[in-house]
Amino acid sequence: MLGLSAARALHHPPTVVRSRGWRTRRARPRGGATEGATLVLDRRREVVEHPFGSIKQWMYQGAFLTKGLEKVRAEFSLTALAYNLRRAIVGVEGLMVAVRA
């Protein structure tokens, strides 16, 4: 026995309504960003995504362990603090090596 919507679909198949020029609209590339804007967006994406990739790789933070927005924010704040401390320590160590040389 078919459900009500399945039975209705057998007797009233859906119709597709297309407006004039639908092929030309579909053929156009989406977005429309210029080449210069694409380069800027690519650079921004590289800069922004690097810390998140490092956090996932260094600290095994692939997913949050808590539930709820407030708890997730707290967990990420601690993770970001640890990331920043690690970067600061590595930066100071690199600076000390450069000073000794």
ZILIN-V513688 format. One record per run of one state. SS is the DSSP state (A for helix, B for strand, O for the rest). FROM is the first residue (numbers start at 1). LEN is the number of residues. If there is no record, write none. Layout:
BEGIN
[[SS	FROM	LEN] [SS	FROM	LEN]]
END
This chain:
BEGIN
[[O	1	3] [A	4	8] [O	12	10] [A	22	6] [O	28	7] [A	35	24] [O	59	10] [A	69	32] [O	101	1]]
END
